[in-house]
């Protein structure tokens, strides 16, 4: 390979991650909440809370808004933070939240559901999530689905689907085809991650197969959002699969 060709290849390698990690505008809501605007319809909400033994941890969720209505995917870990987030959504986006769907049963997904239910906001969840919530005496999402939930918001489709156990036994993904956004939640690890995080409620053996199914189904995703840390592209799922295979080798 000559020097010109080598230089070109190196430049492409350096540019490609920059495209995948495009910097979207960040909006300061409170010291514990920020919003990342992905488009006029899609927003990542990031909330910060103390989560022993990991310390102050950022948790991601998704807002999809269209034609004066919005769906919320995951809440911050408690009612107080969720109230601040909901106030921002209603006052800044000028939309009505018509539904809430958690990724799984942990508090970083549905810790604020009590506040949403007091507000009369409908909640939907994978049936196993509802079952676990009931067993653990947590607030139970009102409506359940057995495999997938196909929603429409102002003519745009939102697909919530279960592919198998991973970070938890009940974790789902959310796909917005018009935006090519995949909210994978905690089954996906950010590129900086060197480990799998909390696995006590998951299934390490089934996790790789679940990731492979998701990779096959959403290989054209433009943005993949993990449960914690920086969003990216499909490489987040590939990185997670690599971490899982490394764990298999170690064990």
Secondary structure, 3 states (H helix, E strand, C coil): CCHHHHHHHHHHHHHHHHHHCCCCCEEEEECCEEEEECCCCEEEEEEEEECCCCCEEEEEEEEEEECCEEEEECCCCCHHHHHHHHHHHHHHCCCEEEEEECCCCCHHHHCCHHHHHHCCCCEEEEHHHHHHHHHCCCCCCCEEECCEEEEEECCEEEEEEECCCCCCCCCEEEEECCCCEEEEECCCCCCCCCCCCCCCCCCHHHHHHHHHHHHHHCCCCCEEEECCCCCECCHHHHHHHHHHHHHHHHC
